[in-house]
Every structure is written in C-alpha cells, then in structure tokens.
Amino acid sequence: MLDPRLLAAFVEIVDTGSFTAAADRLHLTQSTVSQQLARLESSVGQQLVDRNARPVQATVPGERLAGYA
C-alpha cells in the first residue's frame, strides 16, 4: 500500500500544477513536497510528473495513479 501522505502531495501537485502551490495547500515546504514526490516515484518505479512542463503535468503513469489516488 502506498503512503497516503505521498499520494496527497502528488494529487496536490497535479491539481495545482505547481510544487509551490501544492506545498502551500499542504502547509509544507516546497522541498518537502518535492521529496515526497521523489519517494512516491521511487516506490512505483515510474516518473509521475513532467517537471519541465509549465504548469507541471502528470505523465501517463501519473494520470493512472491520480485516478487511483
């Protein structure tokens, strides 16, 4: 089972399109949210967001996980 805190950070990143906005919503620092996403990506073995896109967007595996989350 995936850590709900990591999933919450991921969902907020996808919903807001921004690590900073997600951090604000979760009352965390941007670096914490970034680390949480990295841990989640490591757990699932897939890149879940396109960090180069503006706004940040889910990859195909990220879209599938967002539906689960």
Beta strands, then each sheet from edge to edge (+ up, - down):
strand 1: 49-50
strand 2: 57-58
sheet 1: 1+ 2-
end
